[in-house]
């Protein structure tokens, strides 16, 4: 029964409004480790130069590119205290993304991992049953954010059925959308084929920690939600730091 329910949920996600394709744009989360990069004259790691290389190789349009092969960096952040960078990219041609990543590796000794993402608003509407008027992720609320939190949530079923988990997940998703709608800069993504959700939010750490303890998953099925949070800063904040006075 659980398997049948999950299969039906997947079919519902794929066959929205009777269309064969949701959107030709594909979204990926790219995690890049720049710790081994040797990019300056002293042959040592330089975060600024590394970020410039990522910006110029992965994110900027090339003279040969066209509208059918664009790679658009939706979000670009560096993890504070680590030699890792996260970039969310939208692409129309995955081969173009692969080509740019190969060029990035050839230019330095970066290591990267890539996760295909699904659009969380569509997943929320079609699989979780969230009200379409609420499940809206238009625009980029973190576009001008200099510092934020990045939390990765892994959802374990425990002794709950798939139907029970999806019901609680619906409440969880509604909380995220309501937080965004209230004016808190928030972006949320789900890893394709996994029960992993990424939330990037500009909020005080203590306030967010308090919010986490009150989420439906933690309230209704404790110990089934694994959370890892990092502080992140935007590329712009690293490349062009704003004086604090």
Order of alpha helices (4+ residues) and beta strands (2+ residues): alpha-beta-alpha-beta-beta-alpha-beta-alpha-beta-alpha-beta-beta-alpha-alpha-beta-alpha
